[in-house]
Amino acid sequence: NLALKSPPIKEQDIVAAIRKLLDFRRAYYVRSTGAFQRAGTPDLVGWVRGIPFAWEVKRPGKDATDKQKAELERAAKAGGSVAVIHSLEEAVEALQNMWDYR
């Protein structure tokens, strides 16, 4: 059986699509990378329409680490909208939930 499989989507590709969405929505955000931040810092942190958010981006089927979950909890306690995002569609849904909540 020679079934063709697509390669798994890369986290960086999901982040790139989400960044385009955030740019379109005129969000201010930073992409966390590198060794100069606390372990577990969410991948995308910023504001959109005055609402703070912190999103950890993962490939489908993957979950945030305990450190990442702890950082998301800290952001939520500080008033931010937090989510673990696995796709562009989940990012759209997270934005909608933020606006519906406010």
CORKA-V518885 format. One record per residue. N is the residue number from 0. PSI is psi in whole degrees, 0 to 359 (999 if undefined). Layout:
# CORKA-V518885
n:N psi:PSI
n:N psi:PSI
This chain:
# CORKA-V518885
n:0 psi:118
n:1 psi:54
n:2 psi:135
n:3 psi:132
n:4 psi:140
n:5 psi:148
n:6 psi:149
n:7 psi:145
n:8 psi:142
n:9 psi:146
n:10 psi:320
n:11 psi:329
n:12 psi:323
n:13 psi:315
n:14 psi:317
n:15 psi:317
n:16 psi:319
n:17 psi:321
n:18 psi:321
n:19 psi:319
n:20 psi:313
n:21 psi:321
n:22 psi:316
n:23 psi:323
n:24 psi:6
n:25 psi:39
n:26 psi:154
n:27 psi:126
n:28 psi:163
n:29 psi:148
n:30 psi:117
n:31 psi:123
n:32 psi:161
n:33 psi:186
n:34 psi:10
n:35 psi:20
n:36 psi:170
n:37 psi:143
n:38 psi:134
n:39 psi:359
n:40 psi:132
n:41 psi:154
n:42 psi:321
n:43 psi:126
n:44 psi:132
n:45 psi:203
n:46 psi:143
n:47 psi:127
n:48 psi:37
n:49 psi:4
n:50 psi:123
n:51 psi:145
n:52 psi:156
n:53 psi:119
n:54 psi:132
n:55 psi:127
n:56 psi:131
n:57 psi:154
n:58 psi:153
n:59 psi:135
n:60 psi:351
n:61 psi:155
n:62 psi:161
n:63 psi:150
n:64 psi:169
n:65 psi:320
n:66 psi:319
n:67 psi:318
n:68 psi:320
n:69 psi:319
n:70 psi:321
n:71 psi:321
n:72 psi:319
n:73 psi:317
n:74 psi:320
n:75 psi:318
n:76 psi:334
n:77 psi:1
n:78 psi:6
n:79 psi:156
n:80 psi:124
n:81 psi:153
n:82 psi:154
n:83 psi:119
n:84 psi:131
n:85 psi:355
n:86 psi:166
n:87 psi:321
n:88 psi:321
n:89 psi:327
n:90 psi:317
n:91 psi:316
n:92 psi:319
n:93 psi:319
n:94 psi:315
n:95 psi:317
n:96 psi:323
n:97 psi:314
n:98 psi:324
n:99 psi:326
n:100 psi:321
n:101 psi:999
